[in-house]
Amino acid sequence: MCISYKDFLKALEQKSTFIASLNFNKAKSDCIAHGSILTSLFHDVEQLTIIADTIEKIGSKNKKAANEILSNLLSNKPDGCYYELLAYEWLFSNNIVFEPQVQHPEKSNILDGCFSAYDTKIYFDIKTFEVPYNCLDALERRISEKFLDYNVQVLDGYTSSYDDLRNFLSSPLFDTIIENLKSHFNNDKSYSSFKNNYFQIKLFKKGVHRSSSFYCSINPYRWASENKKFFLDKSKRDQFTTKAPFISICLYSEKFTFKDVNIRLRSIARRTFINSDESAKYLSAILFLNISNKSNHFFVNPNAENKIDMHALEKVFFEPTNRCLWSQYDTFDDFEFDNY
């Protein structure tokens, strides 16, 4: 069944009179690509409701921003916009006051939002945590588009860095993967497998029984070391503000389910903050959000050029729910005694 972008828009309009009132006319009649996140969202009533409600709440603050978000959601690459909406939804549900889609104070680009407390403005941008599971997830979806009659598994890539893995999402490396899978089918074409130094890929004919599991034990400190530049690549550091505090809100999903997740997130935050890269000092804090269970981990940069005043921090993040600084978050750390 073909689900078009117009079908998706209509489903949102049925959930929200505000979205219907926008008279949005940029939705294409084209079918949404197989494997797109929009396909699964279309059949998920709860998620559709969350998306529609969040766009409506954004529109109540900034109608132009709601239009722009809707345009990005109904594009060929909706994933980033979807995760952005989930972050906004978390902020709304926790009664945290913010302005969405604000002008960068020093550049021409738009940032995802700004908090205000007393006389302090704290800017933020929302990212998905592609270290490295998101790359593997995207790779799995792209391969699925090439092998529609097969279930796809991408395994064993969690020790690799994001920088290494993302190269496989585009030509020529992606094309090489597809050719290898085609050439490694068994006699009845029910199974294929390909392995390189970064991951293993398995194809199973749909309807054919499969049983596969793997255990991945990765030292959390090695993992953090491999990915210490994630927050400091050019696309992210270009968003940093140099004269005002800046927070990176970073989303991750249930795929990042290591038992020592707290250690991993703290380790990569610490590695980022003590990095010798000059831009690290302009990242005032990192807030990790688990989009599956809403757990969260907040880390403050002790070396930030623009430190966040703790009174302002409490005003923005803790006063709305009347919780103390340390109980509101699953992890809160300012590295006061671990900055070396």
Secondary structure as UniProt FT lines:
FT   HELIX           5..15
FT   HELIX           17..21
FT   TURN            22..23
FT   TURN            34..35
FT   HELIX           37..42
FT   HELIX           45..61
FT   HELIX           63..73
FT   HELIX           79..93
FT   TURN            94..95
FT   STRAND          99..103
FT   STRAND          110..117
FT   TURN            118..119
FT   STRAND          120..128
FT   HELIX           133..146
FT   TURN            148..149
FT   STRAND          150..155
FT   TURN            158..159
FT   HELIX           162..166
FT   HELIX           167..169
FT   TURN            171..172
FT   HELIX           173..183
FT   TURN            187..188
FT   STRAND          191..195
FT   STRAND          200..205
FT   TURN            206..207
FT   HELIX           220..226
FT   TURN            227..229
FT   HELIX           230..232
FT   HELIX           234..237
FT   TURN            238..239
FT   STRAND          246..252
FT   TURN            254..255
FT   TURN            259..260
FT   HELIX           261..273
FT   HELIX           278..282
FT   STRAND          285..290
FT   TURN            291..293
FT   STRAND          296..300
FT   TURN            302..303
FT   HELIX           310..317
FT   HELIX           319..321
FT   TURN            325..327
FT   STRAND          331..333
FT   TURN            336..337
//
